[in-house]
């Protein structure tokens, strides 16, 4: 079957429906949903029972880039700065030095056991050097795995921020393969340009996006997530246009926004959570369609050897070396190395050699696909078991109180206070979102004359309003009074 304008929606919706239904029951058998999405795409492809002909790496790359924007942005929005801050340098070291060490060690191994040139080997190592944000986010969160000692924010920060480094290495070594006259030292200015411009652009666009979201007045609440989507793509494309790393900019922008007071923030977060899942499914289905299983079979031997070296040697080596300056128990280092999941991102990066038309592009793509598949199957299915075996998982009775999971749910409010706003009060005439309201408290209702108003971030507090405030503790009420500049 050839995909046409007439049948693409029908075929796409059927595959999407099957993926959701099958994914719903997959964890009963311990199989990650991402593997099932890939399998469904492969079954529907040219070598499968669906017979859908899809052989367009350029389209797959475009879908991959769009999907990664949503996945990284959603992951950034869910990143709580207060939990990330203590492990910031650990995560950044893993996402930079750790990626380089993984790429180089695996590249040298591939060069030693195959007929690849050194640059082709390093290109392959670079493509699979980063952990996959989609795989890590979806597996950790769907398993509700609570981990000790800030392990979970470390893993999520690493997986969300290491794709830019892998992208830079992939583009750089691809350039060296295509143009062998270039020097390897040409990677250095490219690295600093991508990282510095990407980081600055992400922070600046984050601040600008906050101002736009809170100042613009839209008639419908549902338009705010659409506005954020537009700002996300502007951040990526503008950063890429000036030579920075768009993926890094998108992630930093999202982390900044996720830790600010935004109008209709809950709506935005829920919308992006759903879109991230949609993009994961679409991405894995597309990559499954792009793969020909008959071409994977000849590379199983060499692919398995490379995959095992990556899982048991290259990844642990890079993690242990990267974390040497930090005080950490070895079992925690080993668990971090085991959560080095490879998923859709390496497969997306493997489309770049295909489009560049290098000699071993097909071989690289098939090996990368096999590495990603085995990584999710071997590592993804054993995360919970290994966490318990290494004693890094929290016991069930305290799991619900884990600080690493606290930001994923709302705390019950147990203290109530009515606060009246006088005519000369600081808060009079200001939007709630501009007050810097404590996160441990909420304004449940506003009594304005004879009316009761359910507020949101864009609600303007008027003089003589009576705010009905709920908080976790009496201390939270005190913070509210300080924020509103009213006396107890």
C-alpha positions in Angstrom: 0.0 0.0 0.0 1.3 3.4 -0.9 0.6 6.3 1.4 -1.5 9.0 -0.3 -3.3 12.2 0.8 -6.6 10.2 0.7 -5.6 7.3 2.9 -2.9 8.8 5.2 -5.3 10.0 7.8 -7.2 6.6 7.8 -4.0 4.6 8.1 -2.5 7.0 10.6 -5.5 7.0 12.9 -5.8 3.2 12.8 -2.1 2.8 13.7 -2.5 5.4 16.5 -5.5 3.6 17.9 -3.8 0.2 17.8 -0.7 1.7 19.5 -2.8 3.2 22.4 -4.8 0.0 23.0 -1.8 -2.3 22.8 0.3 0.1 24.9 -2.4 0.1 27.6 -1.8 -3.5 28.5 1.9 -3.8 27.6 3.3 -3.2 31.1 1.4 -6.3 32.4 4.0 -8.2 30.5 6.9 -5.9 31.3 7.3 -4.7 27.7 8.0 -0.9 27.3 5.3 0.7 25.1 8.0 2.3 23.0 9.1 -1.1 21.7 5.5 -1.9 20.8 5.1 1.3 18.9 8.2 0.4 16.9 6.9 -3.1 16.4 3.5 -1.9 15.1 5.3 0.4 12.7 7.5 -2.5 11.4 4.5 -4.8 11.0 2.6 -2.2 9.1 5.6 -1.5 6.8 6.8 -2.9 3.5 8.1 -6.1 5.0 5.2 -6.6 7.4 1.6 -7.6 7.0 0.4 -4.0 6.4 2.5 -3.6 3.3 2.7 0.2 3.6 5.6 1.6 1.5 7.4 4.3 3.3 11.0 5.0 2.3 11.5 8.7 2.8 14.3 9.5 5.3 13.8 13.3 4.8 10.1 13.1 5.9 11.1 10.8 8.8 13.8 13.3 9.9 11.3 16.2 9.7 8.8 14.2 11.8 11.6 13.3 14.2 12.7 16.9 14.7 9.1 18.2 15.3 8.4 15.3 17.7 11.7 15.9 19.6 10.7 19.5 20.1 7.5 18.5 21.8 9.1 15.8 23.9 12.0 17.9 25.1 9.7 20.9 25.8 7.2 18.8 27.8 10.1 17.2 29.7 11.5 20.7 30.5 8.1 22.0 31.7 7.9 19.1 34.1 11.5 19.7 35.5 11.3 21.2 39.0 14.3 23.6 39.5 14.4 23.0 43.2 15.0 19.3 42.7 17.4 19.8 39.8 19.6 22.5 41.4 21.4 20.2 43.8 22.4 17.8 41.0 22.8 20.4 38.3 26.6 19.9 37.7 26.3 16.1 37.8 23.6 16.2 35.2 25.5 18.7 33.0 28.7 16.7 33.3 26.9 13.5 32.2 25.2 15.3 29.3 28.5 16.8 27.9 31.6 14.9 29.0 29.7 11.6 29.4 28.4 11.9 25.8 31.8 12.6 24.4 33.4 9.6 26.3 30.6 7.3 25.1 31.0 8.4 21.5 34.8 8.1 21.5 35.0 4.7 23.4 32.3 3.1 21.2 33.7 4.6 18.1 37.2 3.2 18.7 35.6 -0.2 19.4 33.6 -0.1 16.1 36.8 0.9 14.3 38.6 -2.0 15.8 36.1 -4.7 14.9 34.7 -3.5 11.5 36.0 -2.2 8.3 34.7 1.3 9.1 37.1 4.3 8.9 37.9 6.0 12.2 35.6 8.9 11.2 32.7 6.6 10.2 33.2 4.7 13.5 33.1 7.9 15.5 30.0 9.0 13.6 28.2 5.8 14.6 29.4 6.3 18.2 28.1 9.9 18.2 24.7 8.9 16.9 24.1 6.6 19.8 26.0 8.5 22.4 23.0 10.2 24.1 20.3 8.7 26.3 16.9 9.1 24.9 14.6 11.6 26.6 11.4 10.0 25.2 12.4 6.6 26.5 13.6 7.8 29.9 10.7 10.1 30.6 8.0 7.6 29.5 9.5 4.5 31.3 10.3 6.3 34.6 7.0 8.1 34.8 4.8 5.2 33.6 6.4 2.9 36.1 6.1 5.6 38.9 9.6 4.6 39.9 10.7 6.5 43.0 14.4 6.6 43.5 16.7 7.6 46.4 19.2 10.5 46.6 18.0 12.6 43.7 18.7 9.9 41.2 15.5 10.5 39.2 16.0 14.2 38.6 19.7 13.4 37.6 18.5 10.9 35.0 15.8 13.2 33.6 18.1 16.2 33.5 20.8 14.1 31.7 18.4 12.6 29.2 16.7 16.0 28.5 19.9 17.9 28.0 22.4 15.5 26.3 20.7 15.3 22.9 22.3 18.7 21.9 25.8 17.3 22.5 25.1 14.1 20.5 23.7 16.3 17.7 26.8 18.5 17.6 29.1 15.4 17.5 26.9 13.7 14.8 26.9 16.8 12.5 30.7 17.3 13.1 31.8 13.8 12.3 29.4 13.5 9.4 31.1 16.6 8.0 34.5 14.9 8.5 33.3 11.7 6.7 31.9 13.8 3.8 34.9 16.1 3.6 38.0 14.3 4.8 40.2 17.4 4.3 38.7 19.0 7.4 40.6 18.8 10.6 39.2 17.2 13.7 40.0 20.5 15.5 37.2 22.1 13.5 34.9 20.5 16.0 36.0 22.8 18.8 34.6 26.1 17.5 31.4 24.4 16.3 30.9 22.9 19.8 31.2 26.3 21.6 29.1 28.1 19.0 26.2 25.6 19.3 26.3 25.3 23.1 26.8 29.0 24.0 24.3 30.3 21.5 21.8 27.6 22.3 22.0 28.2 26.0 21.7 32.0 25.7 18.9 31.8 23.2 17.0 29.3 25.4 17.2 31.6 28.5 16.3 34.8 26.5 13.4 33.2 24.7 12.2 31.7 28.0 12.1 35.2 29.6 10.5 36.7 26.5 7.9 33.8 26.3 6.9 34.4 30.0 6.2 38.1 29.3 4.2 37.3 26.1 2.1 34.6 27.8 1.3 36.7 30.9 0.8 40.0 29.1 -1.2 39.0 26.0 -4.9 38.8 26.5 -6.5 35.9 24.6 -10.3 35.4 24.6 -10.1 31.7 25.0 -8.2 29.6 27.5 -7.5 26.9 24.8 -5.5 29.4 22.8 -2.7 29.6 25.4 -1.2 26.2 24.7 -1.3 27.0 21.0 0.6 30.2 21.8 3.2 28.2 23.7 3.6 25.8 20.7 4.3 28.8 18.5 6.8 30.2 20.9 8.5 26.8 21.1 9.0 26.5 17.4 10.2 30.2 17.2 12.8 29.3 19.9 14.0 26.3 18.0 14.1 27.8 14.5 15.5 31.2 15.5 18.3 29.5 17.5 19.1 27.2 14.6 19.1 30.1 12.2 21.8 32.0 14.1 24.0 28.9 14.5 23.0 27.7 18.0 21.6 24.4 19.1 17.9 24.5 18.8 17.3 21.4 21.0 19.2 22.9 23.9 17.4 26.2 23.5 14.0 24.5 23.5 14.8 22.5 26.7 16.2 25.5 28.6 13.3 27.7 27.6 10.9 25.0 28.8 12.7 24.5 32.1 12.6 28.3 32.7 8.8 28.5 31.9 8.0 25.4 33.9 9.3 27.1 37.1 7.6 30.4 36.6 4.0 31.6 37.3 2.1 31.5 34.1 -1.5 32.2 33.1 -3.4 29.0 32.6 -0.3 27.0 33.5 -2.2 23.8 34.3 -3.9 23.9 30.9 -0.5 24.3 29.2 1.1 21.5 31.2 -1.7 19.0 30.5 -1.8 19.9 26.8 1.9 19.4 26.4 1.8 16.1 28.3 -0.7 14.7 25.9 1.1 16.1 22.9 4.4 14.6 24.1 2.8 11.2 24.2 1.2 11.7 20.8 4.6 12.7 19.4 6.3 9.7 20.9 3.8 7.4 19.3 4.0 9.1 15.9 7.8 9.2 16.0 8.2 5.5 16.9 5.6 4.4 14.3 7.3 6.5 11.6 10.7 5.1 12.4 9.2 1.6 12.5 7.7 2.1 9.0 11.1 3.4 7.7 12.9 0.2 8.8 13.1 -2.9 6.7 13.3 -5.9 9.0 14.9 -8.0 6.2 17.8 -5.5 6.2 18.2 -5.8 10.0 18.8 -9.5 10.0 22.2 -9.4 8.4 23.5 -7.0 11.0 22.2 -8.8 14.1 25.6 -10.3 14.9 27.7 -7.1 14.7 24.8 -5.1 16.0 24.5 -7.2 19.1 28.3 -7.1 19.8 28.3 -3.2 19.5 25.1 -3.0 21.6 26.5 -5.1 24.4 29.8 -3.1 24.4 27.8 0.1 24.7 25.6 -1.2 27.5 28.2 -3.0 29.6 31.5 -1.1 28.8 31.1 2.3 27.0 28.2 3.7 29.0 29.4 2.6 32.5 32.9 3.8 31.7 31.7 7.3 30.7 29.4 7.5 33.7 32.1 6.5 36.3 34.7 8.8 34.8 32.2 11.8 34.5 31.1 11.4 38.1 34.6 11.0 39.6 34.5 14.6 41.0 31.2 13.9 42.8 30.7 12.0 46.0 28.3 9.2 45.2 27.9 5.5 46.0 29.0 3.1 43.3 25.7 1.3 43.2 24.1 4.7 42.3 26.7 5.3 39.6 26.0 1.8 38.2 22.2 2.5 38.2 22.7 5.7 36.3 24.8 3.9 33.7 22.1 1.2 33.4 19.4 3.9 32.6 21.4 4.9 29.5 18.4 4.0 27.3 18.7 4.5 23.5 15.4 5.1 21.7 14.1 7.2 18.9 16.7 10.0 19.0 19.6 7.9 17.7 17.4 6.6 14.9 16.5 10.2 14.0 20.1 11.2 14.0 20.9 8.1 11.8 18.8 9.6 9.0 21.4 12.4 8.6 24.0 10.0 7.0 21.2 8.6 4.8 20.4 12.1 3.5 24.1 12.9 3.1 24.5 9.8 0.9 27.6 8.5 2.5 28.8 5.0 1.5 27.9 3.1 4.7 24.7 5.1 5.6 22.4 2.1 5.3 24.6 -0.1 7.5 24.9 2.7 10.1 21.1 3.2 10.1 20.4 -0.5 10.6 23.0 -1.0 13.3 21.7 2.1 15.2 18.1 0.8 14.9 19.2 -2.6 16.4 21.1 -0.9 19.2 18.1 1.2 20.1 15.8 -1.8 20.1 18.1 -4.0 22.2 18.7 -1.1 24.6 15.1 -0.6 25.4 14.4 -4.3 25.6 17.3 -5.2 27.8 17.6 -2.0 30.0 14.0 -0.7 29.8 12.5 -4.0 31.1 14.9 -4.3 34.0 14.9 -0.8 35.5 12.5 -1.6 38.4 14.2 -5.0 39.2 17.7 -3.5 39.2 16.6 -0.5 41.3 15.4 -2.9 44.0 18.5 -5.1 43.6 20.9 -2.2 44.0 18.7 -0.7 46.9 18.2 2.6 45.1 14.4 2.4 45.0 12.3 3.8 47.8 10.1 1.4 49.7 6.4 1.3 48.7 5.3 2.8 52.0 7.3 6.0 51.6 7.2 6.2 47.8 4.2 8.5 47.8 6.2 10.9 50.0 9.3 10.9 47.8 10.6 14.5 47.1 11.4 13.5 43.6 7.8 12.8 42.9 6.3 15.6 44.9 6.1 18.0 42.1 4.1 15.6 40.0 1.1 15.8 42.3 -0.7 18.5 44.3 -0.5 18.6 48.1 -3.8 18.7 50.0 -4.5 22.1 51.5 -5.3 22.0 55.2 -5.2 25.6 56.4 -7.7 28.3 55.3 -7.5 32.1 55.7 -9.6 35.0 54.5 -7.6 38.0 53.5 -9.2 41.4 52.7 -7.6 43.7 50.2 -7.8 47.4 51.2 -8.0 50.2 48.7 -4.3 51.1 49.2 -3.1 47.5 49.3 0.0 46.4 47.2 -2.0 43.7 45.5 -4.9 45.9 44.4 -5.0 46.2 40.6 -2.5 43.5 40.0 -2.9 40.1 38.2 -2.4 37.1 40.4 0.3 35.8 38.1 2.4 38.9 38.7 2.4 38.6 42.5 4.9 35.8 42.9 2.3 33.8 44.8 3.8 30.9 47.0 3.6 27.5 45.4 2.4 26.0 48.7 -0.8 28.0 48.6 -3.7 28.8 46.3 -6.5 31.4 46.1 -9.5 29.1 46.1 -12.1 31.9 45.6 -12.5 35.6 45.7 -15.5 37.3 47.3 -16.2 40.5 45.4 -19.3 42.3 46.8 -22.1 39.7 46.7 -20.4 37.6 44.1 -17.9 34.7 44.3 -15.2 34.4 41.6 -13.1 31.4 40.8 -9.7 33.0 40.0 -7.0 32.1 37.6 -3.6 33.6 36.9 -5.0 36.4 34.7 -7.5 37.5 37.4 -7.0 41.1 38.5 -7.4 41.6 42.3 -9.6 44.6 43.1 -9.8 46.7 46.2 -12.1 45.4 48.9 -11.8 41.8 47.5 -11.8 39.1 50.1 -9.4 36.3 49.2 -10.1 32.8 50.4 -6.6 31.3 50.6 -5.8 27.6 51.2 -2.3 26.4 52.2 -0.5 23.3 53.4 0.6 24.9 56.6 0.2 28.1 58.6 3.7 29.0 57.4 2.3 29.0 53.9 -0.4 31.5 55.0 2.4 33.7 56.4 4.2 33.6 53.0 1.0 34.7 51.3 0.6 37.6 53.7 4.2 38.6 52.9 3.5 38.3 49.2 0.4 40.5 49.4 2.1 42.8 51.9 -0.8 42.6 54.3 -0.6 42.2 58.1 -1.8 39.1 59.9 
